[in-house]
Amino acid sequence: MPINVDNTVEDSTKTEMISKMQIWTYVGVMFFISWTIQLLAIKITGGVNSEKMVFWLAGIMLTPSLVSFIFLSRYKTFKEKLFWKPNINILVTSFLAVLVPILIAFAVLVFLQYFGYGKSDWFSFSSTSVSIHGGPFFLGRGEQPWLMFVLNVFLTGAAFALLNSFFASGEEFAWRGMLQPLLTDKYGLTKGITLLGIIWAIWHLPILLAGYNYPKTPILGALILFPIRLIAVSFFYAWLTIKSRSFIPAAIAHGALNGIQTGIISNIKMNSPQMFQDMTTMTVELFFGVAFLLLIVGTSKTKSPTH
């Protein structure tokens, strides 16, 4: 049976039982609990760059799922909308969940290095090989032929994506598994996914304003750059979720973003203002986001409303 990206006729009676008030109450409770913990963590640890903050951040990532479980026990109809079950489609989508963050990272690196804005601390490139100077790569460091280098990066990216996906699942069970189908049912695909990206960005607000991710431009980062990034990334994760009907590939992609993508980009030694890197990362992610938005819209138009 074709994937029903609109969740139309056969689910309509179930959808009507879930009100917008219930959805936004769910979001509000999630904000209240997560923001409270974030503010408490900032105060206790002394700042987002503290070593102790790492453990708090791991715990904070689990709070969306905890709130989701509370609402699932309270509103039985929410269970009907969950995207969570493992299935064969997860295999293909999980491959892309690792590959796309790697492509984003290297697109940012190539652009910054080509125009002289920065240079990788990890890699030196030639026409026949790549020399790896740093990073925890599974097939080792040193000079490697391009084919071995590509395999090395992908295997390393996949391993760290799976490792990080445990904590990423704490978010993605809520964002893609539960909230995405609820929002797209109520507001449509494009608007619903955009709203989800905004919600996801706002959920990070306390630590962003405290300097996390954008220590030199926290307000610009929190209110402009990060929301645009997460809206763009949300279309990629939404496509993974729609194709697999599970949040699992999105959790793997989230793990890859926190792992291999962030690792490569954060180890670019900039000789220009950090804003060049931030803007480049946002632009590349926006490009991929638009591409997956077009795929989602194109796929939805080919599906029959009777299926």
Buried (B, 14 or more C-beta within 10 A) or exposed (E): EEBBBBBBEEBEEBBEEBEEEBBEBBBEEBBEBBBEBBEEBBEEBEBBEBEEBEEBBEEBBBBBBBBBEBBBEEBEBBEBBBBBEEEEBBEEBBBBBBBBBBBBBBBBBEBBBEEEBBBBEBBEBEEEBBBBEEBEBBBEBEEBEEEBBEBBBBBBBBBBBBEBBEBBBBBBBBBBBBBBBBBBBBBBBBEBBBBBBBBBBBBBBBBBBBBBBBEEBBEEBBBBBBBBBBBBBBBBBBBBBBBBBBBBBBBBBBBBBBBBBBBBBEBBEEEEEEBBBBEBBBBBBBEBBEBBBEBBEEBBEEBEEEE
